[in-house]
């Protein structure tokens, strides 16, 4: 069996009396686009922080391509974009890309940067503008560009479409699908269930500190007996008014 790109094994994480993750186990296969969904506060960002060694699980193990996540070499295979992305305000767009690609040990070239800006509908003139002048959407595109230019095996995106207009969302989705076709692995959190249905090979629902569902979007709809992703999600997390037999 192939080594998973990401393997969470019985992860538990608490903050005082609050349990954020309880006995969480999940494997993400190499080459798949995997979506993690859940309400605000469900534990999605905590899980990502544990994956990136920003937070320490109380128990359990995490491996990235078979390497313990606490080893720096494991994280060298991935690029990450947080939900609240705030680049240093004193950088220009070009400065930020140079800085990030240096950290990723990739060469910066103006032609590749310009092509990526175009692919994300970001005006190439933003390369020479200070980041502090960027709108929310421009800032998000800059972070995405830095990740996508890094040429990694694994991409971890926490709400990657945050702040993007419909055109930019469509362009980003094309980029994500192209990465999957190239054999890269993508682990994405999203509140946009239509995007999860359209893009993801598999998905998981995290609720109440535990997994409620893991499988394909098609199986998700079938299990909860509805053609609507939002209704299926509500039934999955047992919202009052959902189908009690689901």
Buried (B, 14 or more C-beta within 10 A) or exposed (E): EEEBBBBBBEBBBBEEEEBBBBBBBBBBBBBBBBBBBBBEEBBBBBBBBBBBBEBEBBEBBBBBBEBEBEEEEBBEBBBBBBBEBEBEEEBBBBBBBBBBBEEBEBEBEEEBBEBBBEBBBBEBEBBEBEBEEBEEBBBBBBBBBBBBBBBBBBBBBBBBBBBBEEEBBEBBBEBBBEBBEEEBBBBBBBBBBEBBBEBBBBBBBBBBBBBBBBEEBEEBBEBBEBEBBEBBBBBBBEEEEBEEEB
